[in-house]
């Protein structure tokens, strides 16, 4: 049931943070400053200097510095390419527009593969070419002047907004990062607490785990912004990278721990009972001391010491037992996975402390950067959209010889680049049209009713105040970003300095019509030309996920971080497209199971050199059967039912279990070697269950009606 508009508006305004209002203030003061410079210095292309103020302004300083740097780099690249294109193709319009379309497509495609913090520079390099090369096509000798003006105007806008954001209500990315660290740590503690209590439903576990994933990936993005604020001190932020990856890794391991807690809570073995008791104690301690880091650190330290003592008892028992029974094997597996989880939790607690001078940090291994998911087929299709837009708009301009042809080309060529991966393009098209009409109405009111009253600069900036506040607020949320951007851009496109001087109504409506047609074409192209859809994204994610796990088996890979980080980014992508629908949680469960399977296989690959040859043979046989099934799943991008596979795997695991006492008896009395063998067996023995759970999850997914609804939430827009 829809809520009344006043309630919706009140809720929306109450959700705005200090950073959001600071962004609005920076935009308004930045626009005033740039326009003042434009009037004082008689800058012909004032609009070019205004656009950076609108787009570079971000809620946090680090975000803004990153955007400003990317904009300058992209503008310079686009200007240089524009000069080269005019020099060599200025006398051949057909070849010129062909190469221009190819450049737009190439930049759109590259922006899907480059490191995300640098994506904006490639997008800008693409569409800057339009503003440098096309105006110079009729007079090629002006291309150098046009390029210099473009770079200079962008530099003015970027410098103005950067200085303002550093002086007026500066909202630090570093402080926000510390706040994110606290929130992420709270989510990690909640996840561990839910894991330790098997009474919690599976859905509760997945929801809590998703909170950890979202918090960690948000921290990774803001870590770059925080680093840009203080380039002289990168150590803290490298430690943040380690913290992020430890949290994500712990999220994967909790899947195993949850299963072992459920299986071993009633196991009749003294060490298993003691471990279960420690699990319950830790759960209660996490509840009691979750807001007290010192107490938590002490609790985790005490728990780790007790688990270490229990692990030594297990080793002693294994050393003096020639043929361990099933109870001892299960207890060994249980305490092994629990000890690893506690170890990671202790490291997270240590890194959570901002005192980065602790000597233990120096012994941390080198942490690589996270990797991201790339939609290969979708990236190629996205590259076609601006090429089609260029062909259509150039054709309309050529056949009609419309004086506002440049305005017509703006949005259809630019928006398919910067909104290439925008969910639900039909919503974006509606937002652009709504914003365009609001900008036209307010522009007409300002130009022909309010401005003729006085020619003072003060009236001019006061007229902009309501529009900038409205547009700035709209641009703080993804679900209204298009409305805000279209409103303010339309307003300033229509209020060019020449029109303000003469109040030419014919010029106004000519550009207004061109703007509306431009938004219509932009929305139509994004909806019709290979539109983004949830099914294509889901297929890309699962095709690559199955292929990745299959490659891990085939290549005997031992690298877990690149796979895990990419899988977590896929979960984030699914969340963007499916929101919190039942479909999302079913897909989330499938990816989580695939992560658990890959984690198990990688662990076995790392320890295979410690195993007897016959055990390696059986393990490879089980992996080979799984790899063939995953290859089949990769072709269809969904889980295929294969009951025979489960039977084969169960038979192989059964043979391995029967031979395990023999393997252990033939192993010298080294408890660590025996422990490694039992750990490998405990993980391989989970393979049939994982395959079966994946098949069951596909059945439950098939029962759900496809839901392509995107729930954007309240996330602040930082990537546009």
C-alpha distance (Angstrom), angle and dihedral (degrees) to the residues before:
residue distance angle dihedral
X1 . . .
X2 3.81 . .
X3 3.78 117.5 .
X4 3.84 122.4 -129.9
X5 3.80 114.4 -88.2
X6 3.85 95.1 -114.5
X7 3.81 90.4 55.7
X8 3.81 91.7 47.9
X9 3.81 91.6 49.1
X10 3.81 92.2 46.9
X11 3.80 91.7 49.3
X12 3.82 91.1 47.7
X13 3.81 93.7 50.5
X14 3.80 92.7 45.5
X15 3.81 89.7 54.9
X16 3.82 92.3 60.1
X17 3.80 114.4 107.2
X18 3.79 132.1 -151.0
X19 3.81 88.4 -98.0
X20 3.82 90.5 56.0
X21 3.81 93.0 51.3
X22 3.80 89.9 44.9
X23 3.80 88.7 55.3
X24 3.82 91.1 52.3
X25 3.81 90.6 49.1
X26 3.81 92.2 48.5
X27 3.81 90.7 51.1
X28 3.79 93.5 50.1
X29 3.80 97.4 45.5
X30 3.80 90.3 41.0
X31 3.80 91.4 53.7
X32 3.80 90.7 49.2
X33 3.81 92.1 49.4
X34 3.80 94.8 46.7
X35 3.81 93.1 46.9
X36 3.80 90.7 48.1
X37 3.81 89.6 53.1
X38 3.79 89.9 45.7
X39 3.81 92.7 53.8
X40 3.81 94.8 41.3
X41 3.80 95.4 46.0
X42 3.80 93.8 35.3
X43 3.81 93.5 -124.6
X44 3.80 108.0 -171.7
X45 3.81 95.9 -154.5
X46 3.81 101.1 45.4
X47 3.81 91.2 151.0
X48 3.81 89.8 65.1
X49 3.80 89.6 58.4
X50 3.82 92.6 46.5
X51 3.81 95.9 55.3
X52 3.85 94.9 64.6
X53 3.81 89.0 53.6
X54 3.81 89.8 56.3
X55 3.79 97.2 43.2
X56 3.81 103.5 32.6
X57 3.80 95.4 49.5
X58 3.81 108.7 100.5
X59 3.82 134.9 171.6
X60 3.82 93.9 -107.9
X61 3.79 132.2 44.0
X62 3.78 95.4 -125.5
X63 3.81 92.5 51.2
X64 3.80 89.7 50.2
X65 3.82 93.8 48.8
X66 3.81 90.0 50.5
X67 3.82 91.4 48.8
X68 3.81 92.3 46.1
X69 3.80 92.6 50.2
X70 3.80 91.5 48.0
X71 3.80 92.3 48.1
X72 3.80 93.8 52.5
X73 3.81 92.9 46.8
X74 3.80 93.1 46.9
X75 3.81 93.0 46.3
X76 3.81 92.9 52.1
X77 3.82 92.5 47.9
X78 3.81 92.5 47.6
X79 3.82 92.1 47.0
X80 3.82 92.8 50.7
X81 3.81 92.4 48.2
X82 3.83 89.4 47.4
X83 3.81 91.2 54.7
X84 3.81 91.2 48.8
X85 3.81 92.0 47.7
X86 3.81 93.3 51.3
X87 3.81 92.6 46.1
X88 3.80 94.4 53.3
X89 3.82 102.8 28.0
X90 3.81 105.1 23.5
X91 3.80 92.0 108.7
X92 3.82 94.5 47.9
X93 3.84 108.3 62.0
X94 3.81 95.2 179.6
X95 3.81 92.5 53.6
X96 3.81 89.6 41.5
X97 3.81 94.5 56.8
X98 3.81 91.4 41.9
X99 3.81 92.2 55.0
X100 3.80 90.4 42.3
X101 3.82 90.8 54.6
X102 3.81 90.8 47.6
X103 3.82 90.4 50.6
X104 3.81 91.4 51.5
X105 3.81 90.9 49.8
X106 3.80 92.7 46.0
X107 3.81 93.3 51.4
X108 3.82 91.4 46.8
X109 3.80 90.2 51.2
X110 3.82 94.0 45.6
X111 3.81 92.0 49.3
X112 3.81 88.3 63.9
X113 3.81 91.7 57.6
X114 3.78 105.8 35.8
X115 3.79 121.8 95.2
X116 3.86 103.2 -75.6
X117 3.84 96.9 -121.4
X118 3.85 88.3 59.0
X119 3.81 96.2 43.7
X120 3.80 94.6 99.5
X121 3.82 93.4 58.6
X122 3.82 91.5 57.9
X123 3.81 92.3 46.4
X124 3.80 90.4 50.4
X125 3.81 92.4 47.5
X126 3.80 86.2 57.4
X127 3.76 101.7 53.6
X128 3.84 97.3 31.4
X129 3.79 85.3 73.6
X130 3.83 88.9 65.9
X131 3.82 92.6 57.5
X132 3.81 95.0 43.8
X133 3.80 104.2 38.6
X134 3.82 106.0 33.6
X135 3.86 97.1 54.3
X136 3.82 88.0 49.7
X137 3.79 95.6 50.0
X138 3.83 94.2 91.5
X139 3.83 92.2 43.7
X140 3.84 108.7 27.0
X141 3.81 92.0 -178.5
X142 3.82 89.5 69.2
X143 3.81 94.8 59.8
X144 3.82 94.2 95.1
X145 3.80 91.7 51.1
X146 3.81 91.6 46.4
X147 3.82 92.0 49.3
X148 3.81 92.8 47.7
X149 3.81 91.2 48.7
X150 3.80 91.0 49.3
X151 3.81 93.3 50.9
X152 3.81 93.4 41.6
X153 3.80 94.8 48.2
X154 3.79 92.1 47.8
X155 3.79 90.2 48.7
X156 3.82 91.0 52.1
X157 3.80 92.0 50.2
X158 3.80 93.2 45.9
X159 3.81 94.1 47.7
X160 3.81 93.0 47.5
X161 3.79 95.5 51.0
X162 3.83 92.4 41.6
X163 3.80 92.6 53.2
X164 3.80 92.3 45.3
X165 3.80 92.8 49.4
X166 3.81 89.7 51.5
X167 3.82 93.7 50.4
X168 3.81 108.8 29.9
X169 3.82 114.4 60.6
X170 3.81 95.0 -31.4
X171 3.80 108.8 -157.7
X172 3.79 107.3 -159.0
X173 3.79 121.5 -138.0
X174 3.81 88.3 -153.6
X175 3.80 92.1 59.4
X176 3.77 90.1 45.0
X177 3.81 89.3 49.9
X178 3.81 90.3 55.0
X179 3.79 89.0 50.4
X180 3.80 89.5 49.4
X181 3.80 89.9 50.8
X182 3.81 90.1 56.4
X183 3.82 92.2 47.5
X184 3.79 92.3 46.2
X185 3.79 91.4 48.8
X186 3.82 90.8 50.6
X187 3.80 89.4 51.5
X188 3.82 90.2 49.5
X189 3.80 91.7 51.3
X190 3.80 90.2 48.4
X191 3.81 90.3 50.8
X192 3.79 91.8 50.2
X193 3.78 90.6 47.5
X194 3.83 91.8 51.1
X195 3.80 89.7 47.2
X196 3.80 93.1 52.8
X197 3.81 92.2 53.7
X198 3.83 109.8 64.5
X199 3.81 89.8 -169.3
X200 3.81 89.8 78.3
X201 3.80 113.6 97.5
X202 3.79 121.5 -110.6
X203 3.82 90.7 -113.8
X204 3.82 90.6 56.4
X205 3.80 89.8 51.7
X206 3.83 92.7 49.9
X207 3.81 92.6 47.3
X208 3.80 92.1 50.5
X209 3.79 91.7 46.0
X210 3.80 90.6 50.6
X211 3.81 88.9 54.9
X212 3.81 89.2 56.0
X213 3.81 91.4 48.7
X214 3.82 93.5 49.0
X215 3.80 92.4 46.0
X216 3.81 93.0 48.5
X217 3.81 94.5 48.0
X218 3.82 90.8 47.2
X219 3.80 88.9 52.1
X220 3.79 90.7 50.9
X221 3.81 90.9 54.2
X222 3.80 93.9 46.4
X223 3.82 91.7 45.1
X224 3.82 88.5 71.0
X225 3.80 91.2 49.2
X226 3.80 91.8 48.4
X227 3.79 90.9 49.2
X228 3.82 90.5 53.9
X229 3.80 89.4 56.4
X230 3.78 91.7 59.4
X231 3.79 114.5 20.3
X232 3.80 91.7 171.8
X233 3.81 94.1 67.5
X234 3.77 114.4 48.9
X235 3.79 99.5 145.6
X236 3.79 95.5 86.5
X237 3.77 91.0 51.2
X238 3.80 93.6 48.9
X239 3.78 85.7 54.5
X240 3.80 87.6 51.7
X241 3.81 88.3 55.9
X242 3.79 89.2 53.4
X243 3.80 90.4 47.6
X244 3.81 91.9 50.9
X245 3.77 93.6 50.6
X246 3.80 93.4 45.4
X247 3.80 89.7 53.1
X248 3.80 92.0 49.6
X249 3.79 91.5 46.3
X250 3.80 91.2 49.4
X251 3.80 87.8 51.5
X252 3.80 89.3 59.2
X253 3.80 94.3 45.7
X254 3.80 93.0 51.4
X255 3.81 87.8 69.4
X256 3.81 90.2 63.5
X257 3.79 93.1 40.9
X258 3.80 91.6 51.7
X259 3.81 91.1 54.0
X260 3.81 93.7 48.0
X261 3.81 93.0 47.8
X262 3.80 89.7 53.4
X263 3.81 92.7 48.2
X264 3.80 98.7 41.4
X265 3.81 103.7 39.8
X266 3.83 90.2 93.8
X267 3.82 97.0 32.6
X268 3.81 112.1 134.2
X269 3.80 98.0 -132.5
X270 3.83 124.6 110.3
X271 3.81 96.1 -133.8
X272 3.82 92.0 45.5
X273 3.81 89.3 51.2
X274 3.81 91.6 49.4
X275 3.81 90.5 48.6
X276 3.81 91.0 49.8
X277 3.80 89.4 50.7
X278 3.82 89.9 51.6
X279 3.81 89.1 50.3
X280 3.80 90.9 55.6
X281 3.82 91.9 46.0
X282 3.79 91.7 51.1
X283 3.80 91.8 49.1
X284 3.81 90.8 54.0
X285 3.81 91.3 45.2
X286 3.81 91.4 52.1
X287 3.80 89.4 53.0
X288 3.79 92.6 47.8
X289 3.82 100.7 42.7
X290 3.82 103.5 28.3
X291 3.82 91.2 120.5
X292 3.82 95.6 44.2
X293 3.85 111.6 75.0
X294 3.81 94.3 -174.8
X295 3.80 93.1 52.7
X296 3.81 90.7 44.5
X297 3.78 91.5 51.4
X298 3.79 90.3 51.7
X299 3.83 92.3 47.2
X300 3.81 92.8 49.8
X301 3.81 91.0 46.0
X302 3.81 91.3 51.8
X303 3.81 91.9 45.7
X304 3.80 91.2 49.6
X305 3.80 91.3 51.9
X306 3.81 91.2 50.8
X307 3.81 92.4 47.4
X308 3.80 89.4 47.4
X309 3.80 88.6 54.0
X310 3.83 91.1 49.0
X311 3.80 90.4 48.5
X312 3.81 89.8 53.9
X313 3.81 89.2 50.7
X314 3.81 89.2 52.7
X315 3.80 90.3 50.1
X316 3.80 91.0 51.1
X317 3.80 90.9 49.7
X318 3.81 91.3 48.5
X319 3.80 91.1 48.6
X320 3.81 92.8 55.0
X321 3.82 96.7 40.1
X322 3.78 119.2 82.9
X323 3.82 94.9 -171.7
X324 3.85 114.2 25.1
X325 3.79 116.0 -152.8
X326 3.82 125.1 -132.2
X327 3.79 93.5 -96.7
X328 3.79 91.8 56.9
X329 3.80 91.0 45.9
X330 3.81 92.3 52.0
X331 3.82 91.6 46.1
X332 3.82 89.7 50.4
X333 3.81 92.3 51.3
X334 3.79 92.0 46.0
X335 3.79 96.9 50.9
X336 3.81 91.7 42.9
X337 3.81 95.5 57.0
X338 3.81 92.2 40.1
X339 3.81 91.6 52.5
X340 3.81 91.2 51.2
X341 3.81 91.5 51.0
X342 3.81 92.4 48.7
X343 3.80 89.4 48.6
X344 3.82 91.3 54.6
X345 3.80 91.6 44.9
X346 3.81 89.8 53.1
X347 3.82 90.6 51.1
X348 3.81 90.5 49.3
X349 3.80 90.2 51.5
X350 3.77 90.4 50.4
X351 3.81 93.9 48.9
X352 3.79 91.1 44.3
X353 3.77 87.4 66.4
X354 3.80 107.1 88.9
X355 3.82 91.7 -141.9
X356 3.80 95.0 104.2
X357 3.82 92.4 177.1
X358 3.79 93.1 82.6
X359 3.81 107.2 124.9
X360 3.81 92.7 -135.0
X361 3.81 89.7 70.3
X362 3.80 89.8 65.4
X363 3.80 89.2 63.0
X364 3.79 93.9 56.2
X365 3.81 113.2 114.6
X366 3.78 121.0 -112.7
X367 3.80 110.0 -81.5
X368 3.78 118.4 -148.2
X369 3.78 124.5 -144.4
X370 3.76 119.0 -90.6
X371 3.79 119.7 -100.2
X372 3.78 127.5 -136.3
X373 3.78 137.7 -142.4
X374 3.80 118.0 -101.4
X375 3.81 121.6 -159.7
X376 3.82 97.0 -144.2
X377 3.81 99.8 -173.7
X378 3.79 93.2 37.6
X379 3.81 90.4 51.2
X380 3.80 90.7 58.6
X381 3.80 91.9 46.6
X382 3.81 91.0 48.8
X383 3.81 88.9 54.5
X384 3.81 90.7 58.5
X385 3.81 94.3 58.8
X386 3.85 99.2 71.0
X387 3.81 89.1 42.3
X388 3.81 90.2 55.7
X389 3.81 89.7 44.7
X390 3.79 90.9 52.8
X391 3.81 91.8 50.3
X392 3.83 93.6 48.5
X393 3.81 98.0 44.6
X394 3.82 94.0 42.1
X395 3.80 88.8 50.5
X396 3.82 92.3 50.4
X397 3.79 91.7 46.7
X398 3.81 92.9 47.8
X399 3.82 95.7 47.3
X400 3.83 97.2 42.0
X401 3.82 98.4 33.4
X402 3.80 86.1 -144.8
X403 3.80 114.1 -171.7
X404 3.83 89.0 -141.8
X405 3.79 92.3 51.9
X406 3.80 93.1 121.2
X407 3.81 90.3 55.6
X408 3.80 88.3 48.9
X409 3.83 91.6 56.1
X410 3.81 95.4 48.8
X411 3.79 105.7 83.0
X412 3.84 102.7 28.2
X413 3.82 91.1 55.3
X414 3.82 99.1 36.4
X415 3.81 104.1 40.6
X416 3.85 96.7 54.7
X417 3.81 86.1 58.3
X418 3.80 102.2 46.2
X419 3.83 93.7 34.6
X420 3.81 94.4 40.3
X421 3.82 95.2 129.7
X422 3.80 98.2 28.9
X423 3.84 111.1 143.1
X424 3.79 117.1 -121.0
X425 3.85 100.7 10.2
X426 3.82 90.5 -166.7
X427 3.81 88.5 66.6
X428 3.80 90.2 49.6
X429 3.82 91.0 51.1
X430 3.80 90.2 53.5
X431 3.81 91.2 47.5
X432 3.81 91.7 51.7
X433 3.79 93.2 50.6
X434 3.81 93.2 47.0
X435 3.80 91.2 48.2
X436 3.81 91.5 45.9
X437 3.80 93.2 54.1
X438 3.83 92.1 46.0
X439 3.82 89.6 51.1
X440 3.82 91.8 49.1
X441 3.81 93.7 49.0
X442 3.79 93.8 47.1
X443 3.80 91.1 42.1
X444 3.81 91.3 54.4
X445 3.81 90.6 47.2
X446 3.81 91.3 50.5
X447 3.79 97.7 41.6
X448 3.79 101.9 43.8
X449 3.81 105.4 23.7
X450 3.82 111.2 26.3
X451 3.82 105.6 29.1
X452 3.83 96.2 50.8
X453 3.81 87.7 62.2
X454 3.80 91.0 71.4
X455 3.78 138.6 -2.3
X456 3.80 95.2 -144.5
X457 3.80 123.2 125.8
X458 3.81 90.6 -133.4
X459 3.81 92.8 63.2
X460 3.79 89.9 46.8
X461 3.81 93.8 56.4
X462 3.81 93.3 41.8
X463 3.80 89.7 54.9
X464 3.80 89.0 55.9
X465 3.82 94.7 52.0
X466 3.86 99.6 84.1
X467 3.79 91.6 42.3
X468 3.80 94.4 49.3
X469 3.81 92.6 46.7
X470 3.80 91.4 49.5
X471 3.82 94.4 45.1
X472 3.80 93.7 42.3
X473 3.80 92.0 52.4
X474 3.81 91.0 47.5
X475 3.82 90.7 50.8
X476 3.81 92.8 57.2
X477 3.82 92.5 72.3
X478 3.77 129.2 56.7
X479 3.81 95.0 -138.0
X480 3.84 91.7 57.5
X481 3.80 101.5 28.3
X482 3.81 94.6 105.4
X483 3.82 92.1 53.8
X484 3.80 92.6 52.9
X485 3.79 95.9 44.9
X486 3.82 94.8 45.7
X487 3.81 92.6 46.8
X488 3.78 97.5 53.3
X489 3.81 96.2 37.4
X490 3.82 91.9 50.4
X491 3.80 91.0 49.0
X492 3.81 94.5 53.5
X493 3.81 93.8 40.3
X494 3.81 89.1 57.5
X495 3.82 95.6 42.5
X496 3.79 97.3 61.7
X497 3.84 112.8 162.3
X498 3.82 91.9 -110.2
X499 3.79 91.7 55.2
X500 3.81 92.3 46.7
X501 3.78 89.9 54.8
X502 3.81 96.5 51.3
X503 3.83 102.5 20.9
X504 3.81 89.9 -136.8
X505 3.81 106.3 -171.7
X506 3.81 92.4 -170.2
X507 3.81 90.9 55.3
X508 3.80 89.6 46.8
X509 3.80 96.6 52.7
X510 3.79 93.0 40.4
X511 3.81 89.6 57.9
X512 3.81 92.0 39.2
X513 3.81 91.0 56.6
X514 3.80 90.6 45.6
X515 3.82 90.0 50.4
X516 3.81 93.5 50.5
X517 3.81 91.6 46.8
X518 3.80 88.5 47.0
X519 3.82 91.9 54.3
X520 3.81 90.7 44.6
X521 3.80 91.8 52.4
X522 3.82 91.9 45.3
X523 3.80 91.7 52.0
X524 3.81 92.5 43.1
X525 3.80 93.1 50.9
X526 3.80 92.6 49.0
X527 3.81 91.1 48.1
X528 3.81 98.7 42.5
X529 3.82 108.0 29.0
X530 3.81 104.7 73.6
X531 3.82 94.0 -46.2
X532 3.77 120.8 -152.4
X533 3.79 112.2 -101.2
X534 3.77 135.8 175.4
X535 3.81 94.6 -121.4
X536 3.81 93.1 57.4
X537 3.81 91.8 47.9
X538 3.81 91.6 47.4
X539 3.82 91.9 48.8
X540 3.81 91.5 49.4
X541 3.80 91.6 50.2
X542 3.80 96.0 48.8
X543 3.80 95.6 39.8
X544 3.80 90.2 56.4
X545 3.81 93.8 39.6
X546 3.81 93.1 55.5
X547 3.81 89.9 44.0
X548 3.82 91.1 50.6
X549 3.82 94.2 51.8
X550 3.81 90.0 44.8
X551 3.82 90.1 52.0
X552 3.82 90.9 49.3
X553 3.81 88.8 57.9
X554 3.79 95.1 42.1
X555 3.81 96.3 46.7
X556 3.83 95.5 35.7
X557 3.80 87.6 -126.4
X558 3.80 120.1 -164.9
X559 3.83 97.3 -173.2
X560 3.79 111.2 104.6
X561 3.80 104.5 163.4
X562 3.80 99.1 67.9
X563 3.80 90.9 49.1
X564 3.81 95.7 44.2
X565 3.81 95.2 47.1
X566 3.80 91.3 49.1
X567 3.81 90.8 49.3
X568 3.79 91.0 50.7
X569 3.80 89.8 51.4
X570 3.81 87.6 52.1
X571 3.78 89.9 54.3
X572 3.79 88.7 51.7
X573 3.81 90.1 49.9
X574 3.80 92.0 50.7
X575 3.79 89.2 50.1
X576 3.81 89.6 53.8
X577 3.80 92.1 53.3
X578 3.80 103.1 35.0
X579 3.81 102.1 29.2
X580 3.80 111.8 -159.8
X581 3.80 96.5 -36.3
X582 3.81 123.9 138.7
X583 3.80 87.7 -105.9
X584 3.79 90.5 59.3
X585 3.80 93.5 51.5
X586 3.81 90.7 49.1
X587 3.82 90.7 50.8
X588 3.80 90.0 43.2
X589 3.80 89.5 55.6
X590 3.81 91.6 50.9
X591 3.80 93.8 51.2
X592 3.80 90.7 45.3
X593 3.80 90.5 53.8
X594 3.81 90.8 48.1
X595 3.81 89.3 51.2
X596 3.79 90.4 50.9
X597 3.81 90.3 49.6
X598 3.81 93.0 49.6
X599 3.80 92.0 45.6
X600 3.79 90.0 52.3
X601 3.83 93.1 48.5
X602 3.82 93.1 47.8
X603 3.81 91.1 51.0
X604 3.80 90.1 51.6
X605 3.81 90.8 48.6
X606 3.80 90.4 53.3
X607 3.80 94.0 52.4
X608 3.81 100.9 35.0
X609 3.83 91.6 105.2
X610 3.84 88.7 66.7
X611 3.81 94.7 55.2
X612 3.81 130.0 90.7
X613 3.81 115.3 -104.1
X614 3.80 94.6 -112.2
X615 3.82 91.3 53.4
X616 3.82 90.2 49.0
X617 3.82 89.4 51.1
X618 3.80 92.7 53.5
X619 3.81 92.4 43.7
X620 3.82 92.1 50.9
X621 3.80 90.1 47.6
X622 3.81 90.7 54.9
X623 3.79 91.3 45.8
X624 3.81 91.9 48.5
X625 3.81 92.0 54.4
X626 3.81 89.6 48.5
X627 3.81 92.1 47.5
X628 3.81 92.1 54.9
X629 3.80 90.6 50.8
X630 3.81 92.2 48.1
X631 3.81 90.4 51.0
X632 3.81 89.0 55.3
X633 3.81 90.5 48.3
X634 3.80 90.2 50.1
X635 3.80 91.6 58.6
X636 3.81 92.4 55.3
X637 3.85 96.0 33.0
X638 3.80 89.3 -132.4
X639 3.80 138.0 79.1
X640 3.79 113.6 -85.5
X641 3.78 120.6 -152.1
X642 3.80 114.8 -111.8
X643 3.80 114.4 166.3
X644 3.80 90.9 172.3
X645 3.81 90.0 61.8
X646 3.81 92.2 57.4
X647 3.81 90.2 50.1
X648 3.82 92.1 49.1
X649 3.79 92.5 48.2
X650 3.80 92.2 47.2
X651 3.81 89.2 51.7
X652 3.81 92.5 50.3
X653 3.81 92.4 46.7
X654 3.81 89.9 47.3
X655 3.80 90.8 54.0
X656 3.80 90.7 47.5
X657 3.81 91.0 49.8
X658 3.81 91.9 50.3
X659 3.80 90.7 50.7
X660 3.81 96.0 42.6
X661 3.84 95.3 89.3
X662 3.81 87.5 51.9
X663 3.80 91.8 50.2
X664 3.80 90.6 49.4
X665 3.80 93.8 46.5
X666 3.81 91.0 51.5
X667 3.80 90.8 50.1
X668 3.82 116.2 91.0
X669 3.77 113.5 -107.1
X670 3.79 94.2 -86.8
X671 3.77 108.0 135.1
X672 3.82 93.2 -159.8
X673 3.83 92.3 57.3
X674 3.78 91.2 47.8
X675 3.78 90.4 48.2
X676 3.81 90.3 53.3
X677 3.79 91.4 50.7
X678 3.80 91.9 50.1
X679 3.80 91.3 47.1
X680 3.80 91.0 52.6
X681 3.79 92.0 47.4
X682 3.81 91.8 47.3
X683 3.78 90.0 55.2
X684 3.80 97.0 43.1
X685 3.80 90.2 48.0
X686 3.81 88.6 62.0
X687 3.82 91.9 60.8
X688 3.85 97.3 89.7
X689 3.81 90.4 47.9
X690 3.80 91.8 50.0
X691 3.81 92.1 49.6
X692 3.80 90.9 47.2
X693 3.82 92.2 48.3
X694 3.80 90.7 49.4
X695 3.80 90.8 53.0
X696 3.80 91.6 47.5
X697 3.80 91.0 48.9
X698 3.81 89.5 54.0
X699 3.81 90.3 53.0
X700 3.79 91.2 51.2
X701 3.81 89.6 47.6
X702 3.80 91.4 51.3
X703 3.80 89.2 54.8
X704 3.80 91.1 58.2
X705 3.76 120.5 84.7
X706 3.83 109.4 -117.0
X707 3.78 108.1 -94.8
X708 3.76 116.4 -162.2
X709 3.77 94.4 171.5
X710 3.75 114.2 135.0
X711 3.76 118.0 -147.8
X712 3.77 104.3 -162.8
X713 3.77 96.2 -177.4
X714 3.75 121.5 -168.4
X715 3.76 98.9 -54.4
X716 3.77 114.1 146.4
X717 3.80 115.0 -116.2
X718 3.79 109.6 -115.2
X719 3.80 105.0 146.8
X720 3.80 101.7 60.0
